[in-house]
């Protein structure tokens, strides 16, 4: 066999060993710590506060600060005439 073929076989073998090692570590992990976060009941995180709705709005009616069209800035104005 040539030097390149032996190197290719060594790389494939080393990759297989690393893959099997990673799979073994994943399978052998302690699964008892996974149950500590799980609770028996469902929690949606919603908060309910009972209150009375206001009878009138806080601001009776919105009024604009500018009457009519606003003037354009000088760089947006067209040619006179």
N, C-alpha and C positions, 0 to 999 in steps of 0.2 A: 504494500500500500504506500501511497505517496504521503508526503508530509502534510499536504493540505487536507487529505481525506482523514488522517488521524486527528488533526486539529478540529475538523468539523464534527467528528464523532465525540470528541472530548467536550466541545461546546454544547452539543445536544445532551450529553449525559449530565453535565453540570446543571444545565437548565432544568432537567427532569428532577434532579436531587433537590434543587431550590424549590420547585413547584410542590413536590411531595412534602417537604418540610413546612412550607407555608400552609398547606392543607391540613397537616397534622396539628399545627398550632391552632388553627381556626376551629378544628373539631374538638380539641381538648380544653378549650377555654371554660372557665367556671361560669356556669349559667345561673347560679343562684343570685348573682347580683342584678340580673335582668328583671327579677320580680319585685325589687324594692321600689321602683318607680310606678308600677302599675297599681291602681287603686280599684276596689271592687265596684264603686259607682261611677257613673259618667259625670263629668264636670264640664259645663259649657263655658264657664267664665262669665256668665251674664249676671249683672247686678240689678236687682229690682228695688226701686225706691217709690213708695206710694206718696203722692203729693196731689194737691188740688190745682187744677189748671187755672191760669189767670182769666178773669172775665173780660178784660180789655187789653189791647196790645200796649206795650211800653212806649212805643213811638206811634202817635196817632196816624201820621201820614208823612211820607218822605217828600222833602222839598229840595229841588235842585239849587245849587249855589249860583249857577250861571243861567241867565235868561237869554234865550235865542242862541244862534250859532256862535261857537267860540272862535276868536280870531286865530288865523294860522300864524305860526312862527315865521320870521322873516325869510328863512331859507326855503320854506315851503310855498311862499307866495309867488304868484305868476307875474308876468310882465305887466306894467301899468297900461291901462287903456283898454 
